[in-house]
Amino acid sequence: MNERYNLNSTDLDILEAVKLLLRKLSEPFTVRSDQLVSIAKLLHVVSRAPQVCRSVNASISISIRTRQEKFSFTSSWQFSAFDGKLSVSTGRSEHDPAVGGDWYNEMEWSIRPSEKSEYNNRWDEEWLVPELQYYPEQKLNIDLRSSDYEISVEDHENELLGDYGQEEDEAS
């Protein structure tokens, strides 16, 4: 069975932005080699669209925390592929020590084979951090190698994940 996604122009823009970010993550010294395996699998899924690839079940998250005076802000981006469903979500939290913090979603998008995408119509020029603006054919001017970014990968089929640093632990 040759399943396909029903993609409209917004869906194509979102998938192109995901491709740009996954390629940026694939640059040398940005992620560990065990994470790169799963990022390549996710890039394969996005590159095949509108064809569906159900064999990849993985997700990637990127977050950055910034501080301004006594306030802190965390922005996050997540892309996942599970059993053919693709989804992107972004969110932001703000914390003021005097009053506490709050988290809110900025954008949610998902699509399943043979269905229309679900989308909250919040596709802004700012969906992770100001440097990560997406316009067609724009290069991403962010340095994901910076210690300001936290990158996490979940992929239960990638046996290499979780082994990172195990040799150092066993040696001590």
SVG drawing of the C-alpha trace seen along z (x, -y; Angstrom):
<svg xmlns="http://www.w3.org/2000/svg" viewBox="-8 -43 46 45">
<polyline fill="none" stroke="black" stroke-width="0.4" points="0.0,0.0 1.4,-3.4 0.1,-5.8 0.5,-9.5 0.0,-12.7 -2.5,-15.3 -0.1,-18.3 -1.2,-21.9 1.2,-24.9 1.4,-25.6 2.2,-21.9 5.0,-22.1 6.4,-25.2 6.4,-23.5 8.1,-20.4 10.7,-22.5 11.4,-24.3 11.8,-21.0 14.2,-19.8 16.3,-23.0 16.6,-22.5 17.4,-18.7 20.1,-19.5 21.4,-22.2 21.5,-19.6 23.4,-17.2 26.4,-19.7 29.6,-18.4 30.1,-18.6 26.4,-19.7 25.1,-16.5 26.6,-13.2 27.0,-10.4 24.4,-8.3 21.9,-11.1 22.9,-11.7 21.6,-8.2 18.0,-9.2 18.2,-12.7 19.1,-11.1 16.1,-8.8 13.8,-11.7 15.3,-13.7 14.6,-10.6 10.9,-10.7 10.5,-14.4 12.4,-14.1 10.1,-11.3 6.9,-13.3 4.2,-13.2 5.0,-9.4 4.5,-7.9 7.3,-6.1 5.8,-4.2 9.0,-2.4 10.5,-5.4 9.3,-6.2 11.5,-8.9 11.4,-12.5 13.8,-15.3 13.6,-18.3 15.6,-21.5 15.4,-24.0 17.2,-27.2 17.1,-29.1 17.8,-32.8 17.9,-35.2 17.2,-38.9 17.9,-40.6 16.0,-38.4 13.6,-36.8 14.2,-33.6 12.7,-32.4 12.8,-28.9 11.8,-28.2 11.4,-24.7 10.8,-23.0 9.9,-19.4 9.4,-17.2 8.2,-13.6 7.3,-10.8 5.3,-7.9 3.5,-5.3 3.2,-7.6 2.0,-10.6 4.2,-13.7 4.0,-16.5 5.7,-19.8 5.2,-21.8 6.8,-24.8 6.4,-26.4 7.7,-29.0 7.9,-29.6 8.5,-32.7 9.6,-32.8 9.6,-35.8 10.9,-34.9 8.4,-37.4 5.3,-35.9 6.2,-32.4 6.2,-31.1 3.9,-30.2 4.1,-27.9 2.3,-28.3 2.2,-26.6 3.1,-28.7 2.4,-26.4 1.1,-22.8 0.9,-21.0 0.3,-17.3 -0.6,-15.2 -1.7,-11.6 -1.7,-9.6 -4.7,-10.4 -6.0,-13.1 -5.8,-16.9 -3.3,-18.4 -4.3,-19.7 -2.8,-23.2 -3.5,-25.9 -2.8,-28.8 0.1,-30.2 2.8,-30.0 4.8,-33.0 8.2,-34.2 9.4,-33.3 8.9,-29.6 11.9,-28.7 14.1,-31.8 14.4,-35.0 17.4,-33.6 15.3,-30.6 13.0,-32.5 11.8,-30.6 11.3,-32.1 11.6,-30.0 15.3,-29.4 16.6,-31.3 19.7,-29.9 19.4,-29.4 21.8,-31.7 22.0,-29.9 24.7,-27.9 23.2,-24.8 26.6,-23.8 26.4,-26.5 26.0,-25.3 22.8,-27.5 20.9,-24.8 19.8,-21.5 19.1,-18.8 17.4,-15.5 16.6,-12.6 14.1,-9.8 14.2,-6.7 13.7,-3.3 14.8,-1.6 18.2,-3.3 20.3,-0.9 23.1,-3.4 21.2,-6.0 21.8,-5.8 25.2,-4.1 27.0,-7.5 29.4,-7.8 28.8,-4.2 32.4,-3.3 33.5,-6.2 31.0,-5.1 32.3,-1.5 35.9,-2.7 35.3,-4.6"/>
</svg>
